[in-house]
Amino acid sequence: ALKAFLEETCGTVANSFDVMAGLSLKASLGGSGTPQDRLRYLFREEDFRLALMGLGYGVGGKDAWWKALFEAIDVDGDGGVSIQDMYDALVLALPPMQDGAQDDPQVFFTNP
């Protein structure tokens, strides 16, 4: 549902990240930042919620629902949602990593 909403609203998942990061930067800095600022932006849970609600998504959602959504999108489990997390979760549909797995290269590659 989130992927469809973002694509309908912003065209692509990548563009939606740019728009959301711009909204977050504008709220905190007063300006939308440079393209590099938006590309490197890392959403914390509250920023993620506010940016999505700013686009009209999840308005009225309960705290538990938002927490579950954030955790599902934070694929690498680092406590922040990056553009890579959004792409992995919504485009590649990768599941969230188990605790500690992000430090284990065997998650993605096997030994020869």
N, C-alpha and C positions, 0 to 999 in steps of 0.2 A: 504494500500500500504506500509506503514512504517513497519508494523508487518512482512509482507511477505519479505520485503527487509532485515530486521534485522535477521530473521530466516534463510534466504538464505545465508547471509553474515557471521553470527556468530553462527548459530545453534539454539539458543533460545533467547528470549527477555532478560532473566536474564544474559546470557553470553554476549549479546551485550552491556548491561549496564556496565558490568565489563570491556570490551574492550574500550568502550567510556570513562569511568572514567579513565582508565589507560592512554589513549591518552591525556586527559585533565591534569592529574597530571604530565605527562611527559613534557607537554608544559610549565607548571607553575613551577614545582620543578626540572625538569631535570631527574626524575625517575618515574616509573609507580606506586610507592607506594605499600603498603602491601595490601593483600586481604581485610583487615578490612577498610583501607583507601578508597579503591574503592567501597566497599559495602555502606559506609556512605556518599559517595560523593553526593553533591547537585549541580546540574547544574544550572547555571544562563543562561539567554537566549543566550548570545553570546557564552558561552562555549558549550552549546547544539548544536548550529548551527555549530561551528567549528568541534566538534567531529563527527557529522553526515556527514559533508562535507569531513572529513578525511576518512570516510568509503566509500565515493562516492555517498552519498544521497543528493539530493536537490541542486546540483551544478547549479548555475545560477538562483536559486529561488529569488524572490523579497523579500524585507524587510517585507512587509505585509503578505506574505505567511509564512515566518519563524515565525513571531509573532503569527499568527493564529495557527500554528503547536505547538509552545511552549505552548500556552495557552490551547490547547486541551489536551496536555499530562500532564500538571500541574493540575491534577485532584483535589488536595486539595486546590489549589488557593493560595499557600504560596509564590509564586514568584520563586520557584525553582523546578526542576524535580529530584525526588529521584527514587530509584529502585522501591519503592512502587507505585509511580505515573505511571511509565512506565508499570508495571505489571497491575495496575488497568485499565489504558487507553487502553492497547493493548491486554492483555490476557482476562481480565474480561469484557472489553468494558464498563466500568463505565463512565458516562458523567461527565464533570467538575462540581464541587459543586458551588452553588450560593454564592454570597458574604455573608460572615458571617456564612454560614452553617457549616463550619468546626468546629466551636465552640459549636454547638448544637448537643448533643448526640442523639436527637430525629431523626436526619437524618438517622441514622442506626438502632436505636432500639426504640421500642414503649414502653410506660409505661404499666406495667402489669395491 
